[in-house]
Amino acid sequence: MTYEVLCDAELIRRVADRDRQAFGELYARHAVAMGATARRVCRRPELAEDATQEAFLSLWRDAGGFSPRAGAPTAWVHTIVHNRSVDVLRRVLAAERRSEHDDLELSLLPSLAPSSHDAARARECEARLADAVAALPDAQREAIELAYYDGLSQREIADRLALPLGTVKGRVRLALKRLALDEDVRALTR
């Protein structure tokens, strides 16, 4: 059968039955005009392409919804492309507005980078804490370093040092108590 002789309404009916050749003929007849409609609405070639593709996909899926009583097939096809073009344009513009809004809000946020004063104070605090940890008895210092610098749990420290868990817990507790009593360390928490 030669599809070129069929009217648009018959092609749409066949597309509703999933006839690929009818769809191809409908595409050949209307792709240029649909693309022009999409370009007029979208005003951006890449968006017009997307809208045209979405329109033809919609036509493929929803061809069964066409009724010749509702209007001319050409008007129905162009309504689909117009609606898809508006949808694509709205979606892109909304995303661009969100992006611009997000950029503006980010520019208004205070910098997360520490000021030179804050960085100097942090280095001073780190040095004082390191000195306080270094002043701990060796066994307590080792337990604290393994826990806080190496990130080991008390069970892992006990396994690594081949000590009872209670001994490790006691060493950590005593070390934290000494650090809490250390004036330099207390100054860090103010």
N, C-alpha and C positions, 0 to 999 in steps of 0.2 A: 504494500500500500504506500502511496506517496502522501506524505503528511502535509506537503506544501498546499494542497488543495483544500484542506480542512479549515473551517472557520475557527476563530479563537475559542469560542464557547465549547466546541467539540474537542479541541486540544486540551482545554482545562479539564473537561470531563474525563478524558483519557489519562491525564496526569493524576487525577484523583484515584484512578485505578492503577497507578504506579507505572505508567507507560513511559519509559525513558526516552523513546524517540519523540513522543509528543512533547515531552518537556524540552528536548533539544530544539525542536521546531519553535516552540513558544519563546525559548531563550533567543534564538536567532532573530525572531521577529521583533522582540521588544528590548533586548539588552542595550542597544545604543540609546534609545529614547529613555529607558529607565535610568541609565547612567547619567544622562543629561539632567533629568529631574533630580537625581541625588546630588549632582554637582551644584545645581541652583540652590538647593536647601542647605547643604553642608558647607559649601564654599571652600572646601579643602579636598583635593583629589583623593588622598588616602582615606578620608572618611567616606567620601562618595563611593569608593570601591567597596568598603566594608558594608555600607548601607545597601548597595546593590546586591552583594552576595547574600546578606541577611534576607533581603526581600525575595530573592529567588529560592532560598531555602524555605522561607515561610510559604511561598507559593507551592512548593513541592509538598510540604507537610499539610497545608490547609486548602488544597485545591477542592476538596469535597465541600467546602463552605461556600463556594461560589454558586450564586443563583442568577440565571439569565433574567429573571423577573426584576431583580434588584438594580440592574443597570448593565451597561455595555461591558464586555470582558476587558477592553482596553482601559476603561475607567477603573475597574476593579484592580487590574495589575498596577496601574499608576498610583492608586490609593495605597497599595501595599508598599511600594517603593517610597512614597512620600512619608508614610508613617514610620517606616524603618529609618529613613534619613533623619527625621526629627528625633527618634529615639537615640540613634547613634550620636547625633550632635549634642543632645541634652546630657547623655552619659559622659561624653568627653569634656564638655564645658563644666559639668559638675565636678569631675575629677580634677580639672585644672584649677577651679576655684578652691577646692579642698587643699590642693598642693600649695597654692599661693597663700591661703590662710595659714596652713601649717608652717610655711616658710616665715611668714610674718610673726607668728607666735614664737617660733624658735629664735628669731632675731631679738625678741623682747625678753627672753629668758636671761637671767644672769649667767655669766660664764661659769662653767663647771671647773675650769682650770683654777687651781689655787693661786692666790695673789703671791707676790714674792715674799711678803711678810708671813703669810700662812705657810708657805713652803719652808721658810727659814725656821719658823716655830716648830713645824713638824720634824725637821731634821734635828733640832735641839731636843725635842721630846724623845725621838728615837735614840739619840745618843745617851740621854739620861737613863732611859729604860735599859739600854744595853749595859750601861755601867752598873745599874742596880742588879741585873741578872748575873753579871760577871762576879758580883760581890757575894752571891749565894754560895753556900757550901757545895762542893763538887757534885755530890749525889743529887741534891735538889736542883742545881743548875742543869744537870744533864736531863733530868725528868722534865723540867720546864721547856728546855730547848727542843726535846723530842716531841713534846705535846704541841707547843705553839709555833715553832719554826718548821718542824717536819710534818706537823698535822697528824701525828699518831694518836690513837686512842690509848687510854691507860692500859687496856688489855694488850695492845700491840707493844707498848713500852715494856710491859712485864715480860712478854715473850722475847723481845729483842735483848733485854738485859738479863734474862734468865732469873728473874726475881718474882716473888709472890706478888699477886695483884694488890694485896693490902699494903705491902711495902711501898709500891709505886704510888698508890693513892695517898699514903701518909706523906711521902716526899713532896708530891705536888701540893698538898694542902699546906704543909709547912712553908714551902717556897712562896705560895700565894699570900700566906699570912705575913711573912717577912717583907714581901714586896708592898703589901698594903700598909705596913708600918713605916716603910722607907719614906722620908720626907720628900725626896725628889720625885718618887713615883706618885705620892699623894698629890703633889703639885700638878702632875700631869692630868689628873682627873677633875681639876677645878675648872 
